[in-house]
Amino acid sequence: MGKSAHDLLNEMLLLEAKVLLKQTNLNVTEIAYKIGKNEISDFARFFKAQTGMKPSEYRMMS
């Protein structure tokens, strides 16, 4: 596949976060916990590094 296990795991976590942001009313803190990030700041940094936007910005996109 040409990707490391770490990269594949990050892709999976990002996809799950995106789905939860778009299809649920869970707040960002709850989503962070669901994908294994115990600190909201860790989740926000992870999400922004992967997408270039904050989780709240992604949620508001159409």
N, C-alpha and C positions, 0 to 999 in steps of 0.2 A: 504494500500500500504506500510505502514511502513516508509514512508518518510514525512518529514515536507513540508509545502507549500513552504518554503524558498528553500529547497533542490530541489523540483520539478521545481521551477522557475529557479534556477541556471542551472539545466540540460537542460531546454528549451533554455535558453540564450546561453549556451555552444554549443548546437546542431546548433542553428542558426548561431553562429559565425563560427563554423567549415564549414558549408555549404557555407557561404559567402567567407571564405578564400579559399576554394577549387574551387568554381564554378563562381567566379566573379573576376574582375580586380580591385575592390575597394581597396583602401589602408587601412591600419590597423586603421588609425584615423577615416575614414568613417565608417568602420565596428563597431568600438567602439560606435560611435554616433547612429548607426542603432539599436544596442541592448540596448541602454539606458545608456551607460557609457559616461559621458561628459568629462572625463579626460582620455587620452590615457594611463597614468600610472595606473589608476584604472583597465582599461581593461586588460592591460598586466599582472598585479598582479593576477586578477581574472582568466585569461586564464592559467597562469602558475600554479596557485594553483590547478586548476582542471585537468590539463593535464601533468604537469611536464615539459612543454616546452613553449617557446615564440611563439606568434602567427606567426611570420615570419618563425620560424623553422617548425611549423606545415604546413604552406603553401608550403614549399619546399619539404616536404615528398612526396614520390610517392604513 
